[in-house]
């Protein structure tokens, strides 16, 4: 039986979380959303309040001692989405929800993945290395940072005049366009 529950983990501004929730707002079935964050100052909390979505703030200890897993289990989610979430996901959660946890990365994996490669750090490295293309990768989460099976990639050409911020804006546009659609495909709607 489907629970219609989707959990989004976010550590920052929450633009992807808000975009995904809005994308599904007029679709059937009606999903129940919960946002988890490890950052009590994250802007995603304000977005959750604005959207009237439940949210929970947790500590690193709660994340790794099984407390968060217990809460997730009680909800039986159809999908867990990482949208700008920076902590390494515990293997205990990955084992229970194998192929039900998806992440978006602002580069074409396997390049520019791994610990410390998030946000503007990725774009700075890509520009510094004079790459000709970049893009997004949506992938399943496994026990290693950014190494889970790839679900979807979309690339763009990099103009030689781009700054890291220019590239970040282009990548953000790709995330906004494709992440909700891929989530929808994963939910088999």
N, C-alpha and C positions, 0 to 999 in steps of 0.2 A: 504494500500500500504506500502510495506517495505521501510524503509529509508536507510537500509544498514549502518546506523550510529551506532557506538559503542563508548561509552565514558568510559575511564579508569581513576579512581581517584587513585593517589599514592602520598605518602609523603616522600618516601625514595629513595632507589637505583634504583627501577624500573625493577629489573630482571624478575619478573612475567609479567609485562607489555610488556617488550621486547619479552619474550618467547611466549606470546599469539599472539602478532602481527606477529611475524615470523611464527608461526604455521599456521596462516591464509593467509600468503603471496601468496601462490600458489593455493588457494582454490577459488571456486566460490560459491556465488557471491563475488565480490570484495568489501570488507568492507571499509568504511571511518572511520578513527580512530581519536579520540581527547583525549589527555591526560590533565587532570586537576590536578594541584597540589597546595597545600597551603604553600609549602616550596620553596622559591626562590633559595635555595641552594641544592635542591634535585638532586641527580644524574639522576633521571628519565628524567630531562630536557635534559641532554647530550645524553641520549639514544634516546629521541624523535628527537633531531636534527640529530643524526646519521641515524635514520630510515626515516628521512624526514616526520615526523608525526607532525601535528599541536599540540601545547600545549598552555595552558592558566594557568597563575598563578593568584590565587585569595586570598583575605584576609579573615580572619575569619568573619569580618563584612559582606562582600559580600556573604559569604556562608549562613549566617543566616538571612540576610535581604531580601532574595528573588532574588537578582541579578543573582546568579548562576542558580537558578531554571528557571528564564526567559531565560537564554542562553540555558539551557538543552531543554526547551520546543521548542525553535526555531529550534532545531536540530531533534526533535522527534526520539530519539535513540531507537533501538531495545533492547538494553541491556546496563546497567551501571554496570561496574565491579570495585570493590574495591580491589586493589592489594597493600597491605601495606599502606593503608590509615588510619590515626590515629584519625581524628576528628569524633565526633558523628554525624551521618547523620541527617539533619533536617527532622522533621516529615512532613513538607510541601512537600518535595521532595518524601519521602517514600509514602505518600498518593497518589500522582500523578502516581508514577511508582511502585506501589505494584506488587511484584513478577517479577520485571524487574531489581532489584538491587541485585547483588550477591557479597559475600565476601568470602575470604579464611582465615581460622584461623589455626595457627600452633599447634593445639592440637585436641583431640577428645572431642568436646563439648558434653554435657554441662560443663564438667570439664575444669578448667583453662581458662575460658572466663571472660569477663567483663572489666571494666575500668582498665587501667594499665597493662592488660595482653596481651602483644604483644612482638614479637621478642624474644630476649634472656631472657626476664623476664619469659616468659612461660616455656622455657626449663630449666631454673634454678629451678623453682618451681617443675617441674616434676621430675628432678633428686633428688632434696632435699627430696621429698616425696617418693622416691624409687619406683616409678611406674614401672610396668613391660612392659607396652605398651604406645605408643603415636601415633601420626599420624596427619592427616589433616582433616579439616571439611570445606566443601563448603556449604554455606547456604544463604538463602534469608535474606535481611536486614529488620529488623523491628525497632520499636522505642526503643528497649533495646539492649545494647551492646551484640553481640554474642548470641542472643536468638531467632533469626528468624528460620523458618522451615529449617531443614537440607535436603540438596539435595544429598550429597555424603560424605562418610567418607572412609578413607583408613588407616589402622593401621600397625605399625611395632613393633616388639619386641625390647625392650631396653636392650642392653648388660650392665651388671653391671659395666663395666669399662668406660662407656660413661661419658664424661664431657658434660656440657651444649652446648659447641661448637660442639662436636661430634654429639649430638642429632640435633642441628640446621642444620648441614650439611645433615643429613639423611632426615629431614623433608623438607628441600629445594629441595632435589632430588624428593621427592613425589610431591611437588608443581609443579615442572617443568614438570613432567610426566603427571599428572592428570588434572591440572587446565585448560589447553587449550582443552582437550577432553571433559570435562564437559561443558565448554562454548559452544563448538560445538553442544553437545547434546541439550543444552538449546535453541540454535538457530534453532533446528530441521533440521540440515543439513544431 
